[in-house]
Amino acid sequence: MATKQMLHMNPGQGETSYARNSTIQNTPFSKTTIRSEKELHLQKTAQDRMKPLIEDAIKAFCGAALPKSMVIADLGCSSGPNALTLVSAMVDAIHRYCMEYMQPQPEMCIFLNDLPCNDFNTVAKSLGEFKHGHFSSSHHIVVASMVPGSFYERLFTSGSVHFFCSSISLQWLSEVPEELVKSKIPMYDSDEQLRLLNREIVANAYARQFRKDFTLFLSLRAQELVLGGRLIFSLVGRCSSNHASKSTQVWKLLAVALNDMVLKGVISKEKFDTFHIPIYAPLDKELNSIIEDEGSFRINKTMVHDAFHGTDGMLPSPNTIASMTRAVFEPVIVQHFGISGETMADFASAVERLSSSSFVEVEFPLVCLCLSLTRAR
Ligand SMILES: C[S@@+](CC[C@H](N)C(=O)[O-])C[C@H]1O[C@@H](n2cnc3c(N)ncnc32)[C@H](O)[C@@H]1O
């Protein structure tokens, strides 16, 4: 069950699409205050938190030697407004640097990457509108292209890229850990005793797969970057200082919601037992150790933020968490269980019921890890 063959976010721009559920306005709730409309989506918040890292990296890179042309790529761009946010922040930062230091603007080439099943039609439309509206008025030459393919493969020629960015995508693995599939160990056993018995085996298999995939990802990007080139990314992770997060899996909310549906007879237990989601949230120190072991990159900065809280510390509403979860996971769930839109609505209701602040904060202590790296060799 490889990610490449099955993964994409909910396409288009409808009610349940990723485009509508990764940045839209929604009403958050908090234990103490009810606030009015605010942007609180995990992905949008992660991108906002990456912007200072982008600004610093551009200044340092351009300050060392400003090339005549620069290549920038976003890996795992998806579709909708977020697809262009980071590359746009980079182009703007380069533009500001050149104005401030009275340097000639470099020509820029932008690449947007995602898996081939991604909704590239929507990306192409946004690119067209964006290029005419934004780039043509304020910048020199900016050309843009889309690159369908897996970031666990070579995507660019050697030494051709100056900046890579990636937001909330690298927690996706290249495939489900094969050893679990072969030994028929479910991701989340409905039987609590068996679940506790296999918990370590499942966690270790996912951790090993992540190490293998992320090591490959780093070595591929190191080949594609110029020496001194930058890689700035965010992903869903766990924090070593929080004891509870040691045993947490990023798919727990989903698994508990689906298990509820098994117990109610809405989906079959046999199907649920063979369902795995190729996704893993690493501990911050685990990520650092993989980067050090792989050896191509120097870590400039690591930032750890609450994953679910907005920049103002507020949690999104259970309804927002449910819509976001549906937009991201509907295609993989439908593909495996073969269920209808109505059953997906039941799934979203189950996620909403579970997403009380105590479940999210206590049982699901995920963080957003943001890192800035430089290719050092
Ligand atoms: C949660 S979305 C994040 C999208 C966007 N960067 C954002 O911040 O809103 C994760 C994206 O990563 C993409 N993805 C997952 N595995 C990938 C791979 N191996 N290669 C390229 N893209 C991948 C998915 O298709 C999806 O569009």
Ligand as a Chemical Component Dictionary entry (heavy atoms), coordinates in Angstrom:
data_LIG
# 
_chem_comp.id                   LIG 
_chem_comp.type                 NON-POLYMER 
_chem_comp.pdbx_formal_charge   0 
_chem_comp.three_letter_code    LIG 
# 
loop_
_chem_comp_atom.comp_id 
_chem_comp_atom.atom_id 
_chem_comp_atom.alt_atom_id 
_chem_comp_atom.type_symbol 
_chem_comp_atom.charge 
_chem_comp_atom.model_Cartn_x 
_chem_comp_atom.model_Cartn_y 
_chem_comp_atom.model_Cartn_z 
_chem_comp_atom.pdbx_ordinal 
LIG C1  C1  C 0  -1.821 18.161 4.465  1  
LIG S1  S1  S 1  -1.366 18.454 2.815  2  
LIG C2  C2  C 0  -0.432 19.950 2.976  3  
LIG C3  C3  C 0  -0.559 20.794 1.759  4  
LIG C4  C4  C 0  0.015  22.190 1.803  5  
LIG N1  N1  N 0  1.460  22.143 1.800  6  
LIG C5  C5  C 0  -0.498 23.006 2.977  7  
LIG O1  O1  O 0  0.331  23.455 3.780  8  
LIG O2  O2  O -1 -1.714 23.212 3.075  9  
LIG C6  C6  C 0  -0.099 17.243 2.482  10 
LIG C7  C7  C 0  0.231  17.136 1.005  11 
LIG O3  O3  O 0  1.402  16.317 0.864  12 
LIG C8  C8  C 0  1.242  15.558 -0.319 13 
LIG N2  N2  N 0  2.152  14.396 -0.285 14 
LIG C9  C9  C 0  2.131  13.342 0.554  15 
LIG N3  N3  N 0  3.099  12.477 0.248  16 
LIG C10 C10 C 0  3.761  12.995 -0.815 17 
LIG C11 C11 C 0  4.868  12.561 -1.591 18 
LIG N4  N4  N 0  5.471  11.392 -1.346 19 
LIG N5  N5  N 0  5.310  13.352 -2.593 20 
LIG C12 C12 C 0  4.699  14.547 -2.859 21 
LIG N6  N6  N 0  3.638  15.013 -2.154 22 
LIG C13 C13 C 0  3.176  14.242 -1.146 23 
LIG C14 C14 C 0  -0.229 15.163 -0.273 24 
LIG O4  O4  O 0  -0.699 14.726 -1.528 25 
LIG C15 C15 C 0  -0.872 16.452 0.199  26 
LIG O5  O5  O 0  -1.262 17.271 -0.861 27 
# 
loop_
_chem_comp_bond.comp_id 
_chem_comp_bond.atom_id_1 
_chem_comp_bond.atom_id_2 
_chem_comp_bond.value_order 
_chem_comp_bond.pdbx_ordinal 
LIG C1  S1  SING 1  
LIG S1  C2  SING 2  
LIG S1  C6  SING 3  
LIG C2  C3  SING 4  
LIG C3  C4  SING 5  
LIG C4  N1  SING 6  
LIG C4  C5  SING 7  
LIG C5  O1  DOUB 8  
LIG C5  O2  SING 9  
LIG C6  C7  SING 10 
LIG C7  O3  SING 11 
LIG C7  C15 SING 12 
LIG O3  C8  SING 13 
LIG C8  N2  SING 14 
LIG C8  C14 SING 15 
LIG N2  C9  SING 16 
LIG N2  C13 SING 17 
LIG C9  N3  DOUB 18 
LIG N3  C10 SING 19 
LIG C10 C11 SING 20 
LIG C10 C13 DOUB 21 
LIG C11 N4  SING 22 
LIG C11 N5  DOUB 23 
LIG N5  C12 SING 24 
LIG C12 N6  DOUB 25 
LIG N6  C13 SING 26 
LIG C14 O4  SING 27 
LIG C14 C15 SING 28 
LIG C15 O5  SING 29 
# 
